Amino acid sequence: MVLPGMCQAASAVLRQVEPIVVLEQLGSTLFDTALQLVVRDRCANATYPDLSRESSQQKAMTDFLMIYNLIIRLVPIIPAMVLAKLGDRGRRKLPIAVPLSGYLLNRLALLLVVLCPLPLEVMFGAAVLFGLSGGFCAYWPGVMTLASLGSTDTERSKVMMKLELLYGAAGLVGSLVSGHLFLVNGIALLFVSTLLHLLCLIHSIVLLQVKHVPNKKPEDSDKLRSHTADDPAEPAAVEAPAAIDWVNVVMLFVAAVLYNIAVGGAMEILVAFVMKKPLSWSATQVGYGNAAGCTIFLTSFLGVILFRRCVSDVMLILIGMISFASGIFFMSFVTTTFMFYLVRSLTLFALIPMPTIRSLLSQQVPAPSCGTTLTSLQLALKFAGLAYIPAYTKLYQRTLDWFPGFVFMLSSVFTVVGMIPISIVGCRSPQRQRYERI
């Protein structure tokens, strides 16, 4: 009796989206470490006039990463919107399965680059294929949508929390393993990453089950969930605003763009920064560094759970911004690996602001306009990448010889400036009163 019950439970788990999230994130963290190290090795012999060998390597690395990241950020925009439309029409598997095929082709391309060997520029074509499949822009919303439809209103937040935790935990494990696996055999690392994405694609096509949920009543869509005074543990319906609060919306957009520039620009350069002297990281250290990033993902999530009952959304955002601004400022002066992790510990809550800004933004517009507003924000962030990715790359290359940490200090400044519009929103928003029954 026990064995059939266990088999039935395992079958039920395999038909859900959680195994895909774990396998995909494990594969992605292995790939990220491999790509970073392959780029370093291929750029080791790069030479530029009037530049030292190390500066030439850094320039070659950052130029490659700049083009690669621009492609994977911008190409998916239209395909992701098309897949989202198809998903809304009932084809819920498409926003998951199609991007996973792009992930698989991208990972397979890097494997071929190492095996054949092919020019590193082949990865630009692989990035285009990845983007045309929708990429992460289509995959993650597809996962969240499927999880939402398969849960009740009361369970939805728990389901989302579980997915976020699985995503962060899988990234942590994958990053810790990736460096060691690369030292044993770099090709094995890429092979495992490719195999994991192949399993994800097969799972999404064959095993993944889509629950068909009947449409809710129209009046239900005009209500937002919020914690109330009567029982803080139970969510209650709150009416959406009748009109758009344009001042708050603009302030939130400005804050989101500034913070996205600060974080995105700094992380773009950090990949190359840890490869140069005085850090000169090995494959194992690269894996540990990526694991530190995934740990911040988990600590930020736990920070939201810890602080959300005692502070407002605006204060949550400010806590996260202060955390990142302080950490990235001191990153400018890092000279040892120990200092790197010490500085990283200051950014424990750095991932809190963006999700909270989206949540706060949805409270400033009527329910029918919520989707359009959030999509507009996402597009604004994408187009901001057109500016900050090349700007940070070129600025880092120009300051490499006299102050390579200048870009991190600039990110700290952008974050502090981004706190101003958030503070304005906090001053304009009514303070929520919380009462407890005695």
PyMOL commands that set and color helices and strands:
alter all, ss='L'
color gray80, all
select helices_A, chain A and resi 2-14+18-42+53-74+77-88+94-115+122-132+135-149+153-184+186-207+218-222+246-273+283-307+313-331+337-347+353-362+367-399+406-428
alter helices_A, ss='H'
color red, helices_A
select strands_A, chain A and resi 223-227+235-239
alter strands_A, ss='S'
color yellow, strands_A
deselect
rebuild
show_as cartoon
